[in-house]
Amino acid sequence: MRLNSTFFHLFFFLSAISLLKAQKAPPNLVVIFMDDMGYADIGPFGATAYPTPNLDRMAKEGRKFTDFYVTQAVCSASRAGLLTGCYNVRIGILGALGPQSRHGINPNEVTIADLYKQKGYATACYGKWHLGHHEKFLPLQHGFDDYFGLPYSNDMWPYHPGVLHLPMEERLKRWPHLPLIDGNKIVNPQVSGKDQELLTTQFTERAVEFIEENREKPFFVYLPHSMVHVPLYVSNKFKGKSGAGLFGDVMMEVDWSVGQILETLRRLNLEKNTLVLFTSDNGPWLSYGDHAGSASPLREGKGTMFDGGCRESTLAWMPGTIEAGSVCNEPAMTIDILPTVAHLIDAKLPDHQIDGKNIWPLFTSDKAKSPHEAYYFYYGNQLQAVRSGKWKLHYPHGYRTMAGKPGGTGGIPTKYSQGKIGLSLFDLHADVGESKDVKEKFPKITERLSKLGKTFDADLKNSRREPGRL
């Protein structure tokens, strides 16, 4: 009798252990966020001038999002939308904050990192922050346990090629020296070109170390690279290797970085429980020519709300959960990541209004549809376009354009021209380049989208919040 009892308890104990092991741990998240990368700058979206084998593999093992957007085609505004789940206009972050800015992300905003802290995750940011450079605005004050990177864009310094002919005293009147920050402390007050050559590697190594250190607990890693924003810099291990100039070399190093992250997850047997997202903050800075990427076949680039400025080549990877080699053609946006994360980890959404919605079905089902009736595209405070399904309506507005001219060479930009567009409707399924206005053929759709946008714009501007201020 005692023998049977002993076997029963042993069986119960072993079954309990097996059940605990079988229970899935909370999912990890890695977001790799590029800077100024064009829609066609990686192999899965058309790049052929240089190899991107790790991104190619990521696409083959995961899902391509062909119609994935950012809130605004400029640095700080785009990051604000990603991290808070809000249109950046709602939270008062516009344009690109610089070293003279005295505002940043409000401490009352809830970031993706804040959500993860609710659930005991380890959180880290390695790369370009760009939501305020004063201490109260930095990552450690907004849900992140660790931070190493640049507080704003890597061209906000006195070494831009266009000012090198000036004495340093004159250059410093335009831009101070660029600092590198670890935690809340400036560890290099004068970042040089040689220092910038090391940044992609350093950000990647810190991310890998963080994943290794937190392999036994859930984690969130935000990896916002400073590349391929000009000025372009690359480490010696990739210098001259692409055969496609400096831009190609830099993209090869970015691909290497992605490979390091994915290989680390595989090595630690974390790949099936980690969602990895790869996307960009906006499209290419076309005036820089051979130091900029390509938005082909989309129209325009950074600084415009045509799709070349705000539609980003996006990959999602989570083997065993996301179907290999799959494609999502539904519209989606960075504002949706925060509520999707909240769904995945059962975290409480912010009490204040956000704009994103849970799009997890778009990651796992070929039949899922966008939960949004429409997405709204602002530049500055101006609502410039609305997308609903395959339709995109532009309101009358001005925009910068290369107007068919080539960009600059060697890191020196050429000047933009100014273009204007009237009220225009585009069928993005038939006309991805937004070139054929069909509003006369579809007046009811034009009227519906126009009213949607005006109603949303009025509501947003009546309920928007202030940024944080010094």
Sequence and secondary structure as in RCSB ss.txt:
>XXXX:A:sequence
MRLNSTFFHLFFFLSAISLLKAQKAPPNLVVIFMDDMGYADIGPFGATAYPTPNLDRMAKEGRKFTDFYVTQAVC
SASRAGLLTGCYNVRIGILGALGPQSRHGINPNEVTIADLYKQKGYATACYGKWHLGHHEKFLPLQHGFDDYFGL
PYSNDMWPYHPGVLHLPMEERLKRWPHLPLIDGNKIVNPQVSGKDQELLTTQFTERAVEFIEENREKPFFVYLPH
SMVHVPLYVSNKFKGKSGAGLFGDVMMEVDWSVGQILETLRRLNLEKNTLVLFTSDNGPWLSYGDHAGSASPLRE
GKGTMFDGGCRESTLAWMPGTIEAGSVCNEPAMTIDILPTVAHLIDAKLPDHQIDGKNIWPLFTSDKAKSPHEAY
YFYYGNQLQAVRSGKWKLHYPHGYRTMAGKPGGTGGIPTKYSQGKIGLSLFDLHADVGESKDVKEKFPKITERLS
KLGKTFDADLKNSRREPGRL
>XXXX:A:secstr
 HHHHHHHHHHHHHHHHHHHHHS    EEEEEEESS  TTSSGGGT  SS  HHHHHHHHHSEEEEEEE SSSSH
HHHHHHHHHSS GGGGT  S   TT  EES TTS  HHHHHHHTT EEEEES   S SSGGGSGGGTT SEEEE 
SS TTSSTT GGGTTS HHHHHHH     EEETTEEEESS  HHHHHTHHHHHHHHHHHHHHHTTTS EEEEEE 
 TTSSS    TTTTT SSSHHHHHHHHHHHHHHHHHHHHHHHTT GGGEEEEEEESS   GGGGGGS   TTSS 
 TTSSSHHHHEEEEEEE TTTS TTEEE S EEGGGHHHHHHHHHT    SS       HHHHH SS   S S E
EEEETTEEEEEEETTEEEE SEEEEE TT    BTTB    EEEEE SEEEETTT TT     TTT HHHHHHHH
HHHHHHHHHHHHH    EE 
